[in-house]
Amino acid sequence: MRQLLLRARAADAEARSRNRNGGNKGVALRADVGDESEVEQLFATATRRSAAIDLLVNNAGIEKQIALVDMRLEDWDAVLRTNLTAPFSVCARRRS
């Protein structure tokens, strides 16, 4: 069974551990899912390395502990890009 792990943090170590302990042939890729060009590159690399992506877990999220009245547009954009746009973009690309 070939597994593709798409994780931002500790992806390499997780894949190595799964490969060692379970005999799976996992592949770990890192990407900032809030950056559309990195999502495109992520799926291009995944396609080259694996026959199919059988399981996709969107587990990225951020929060800014700033009162709304004090929040800058850059902070607002970062939260929306990571928490809303990224899961949509990754899932929409997964369909294709």
C-alpha positions as CSV (number, residue, x, y, z in Angstrom):
1,M,0.0,0.0,0.0
2,R,1.4,3.4,-1.0
3,Q,0.5,6.3,1.1
4,L,1.0,10.0,0.4
5,L,1.2,12.2,3.4
6,L,0.5,15.9,2.8
7,R,1.5,17.7,6.0
8,A,3.1,21.0,6.8
9,R,5.0,20.0,10.0
10,A,7.1,16.9,10.6
11,A,6.0,15.3,7.3
12,D,9.4,13.7,6.6
13,A,9.7,12.2,10.1
14,E,6.1,10.9,10.0
15,A,6.6,9.2,6.6
16,R,9.9,7.6,7.7
17,S,8.2,6.4,10.9
18,R,5.3,4.8,9.1
19,N,7.6,3.3,6.5
20,R,9.8,1.8,9.2
21,N,7.0,0.6,11.6
22,G,4.3,-0.5,9.2
23,G,6.1,-1.4,6.0
24,N,4.1,1.2,4.1
25,K,5.7,3.2,1.3
26,G,4.7,6.7,2.4
27,V,5.6,9.9,0.7
28,A,5.6,13.2,2.7
29,L,5.3,16.5,0.9
30,R,5.3,20.0,2.5
31,A,3.5,23.0,1.2
32,D,2.0,26.3,2.4
33,V,-1.6,25.5,1.4
34,G,-2.5,29.2,1.6
35,D,-0.2,29.8,-1.4
36,E,-2.0,28.6,-4.6
37,S,1.3,28.1,-6.5
38,E,2.6,25.8,-3.7
39,V,-0.7,23.8,-3.9
40,E,-0.2,23.4,-7.7
41,Q,3.4,22.3,-7.1
42,L,2.3,19.9,-4.4
43,F,-0.2,18.1,-6.6
44,A,2.2,18.1,-9.5
45,T,4.8,16.4,-7.3
46,A,2.3,14.0,-5.8
47,T,1.1,13.0,-9.2
48,R,4.7,12.2,-10.3
49,R,5.4,10.2,-7.1
50,S,2.2,8.3,-6.6
51,A,-0.4,6.6,-8.8
52,A,-3.3,8.0,-6.8
53,I,-4.2,10.0,-3.7
54,D,-6.5,7.8,-1.8
55,L,-6.9,10.0,1.3
56,L,-6.6,13.7,1.8
57,V,-6.7,15.4,5.2
58,N,-7.0,19.1,5.3
59,N,-5.6,20.0,8.7
60,A,-4.2,23.5,8.3
61,G,-5.6,26.4,10.2
62,I,-4.5,29.6,11.9
63,E,-6.0,32.2,14.1
64,K,-5.0,35.8,14.9
65,Q,-5.6,36.8,18.5
66,I,-6.4,40.3,17.5
67,A,-9.6,42.2,18.1
68,L,-11.5,42.7,14.9
69,V,-11.3,46.5,15.1
70,D,-7.5,46.2,15.4
71,M,-7.0,43.6,12.7
72,R,-5.0,44.6,9.6
73,L,-6.2,43.5,6.2
74,E,-3.1,41.3,5.9
75,D,-4.0,39.4,9.0
76,W,-7.6,38.9,7.8
77,D,-6.4,37.7,4.4
78,A,-4.0,35.2,6.0
79,V,-6.8,33.7,8.2
80,L,-9.2,33.4,5.3
81,R,-6.6,32.2,2.9
82,T,-5.4,29.4,5.3
83,N,-8.8,28.4,6.9
84,L,-11.2,28.8,3.9
85,T,-9.5,29.2,0.6
86,A,-6.8,26.5,1.1
87,P,-9.2,23.7,1.9
88,F,-11.4,24.6,-1.0
89,S,-8.4,24.8,-3.3
90,V,-6.9,21.5,-2.2
91,C,-10.3,19.7,-2.4
92,A,-11.1,21.2,-5.8
93,R,-7.7,20.2,-7.1
94,R,-8.2,16.7,-5.6
95,R,-11.3,16.2,-7.8
96,S,-9.4,16.8,-11.0
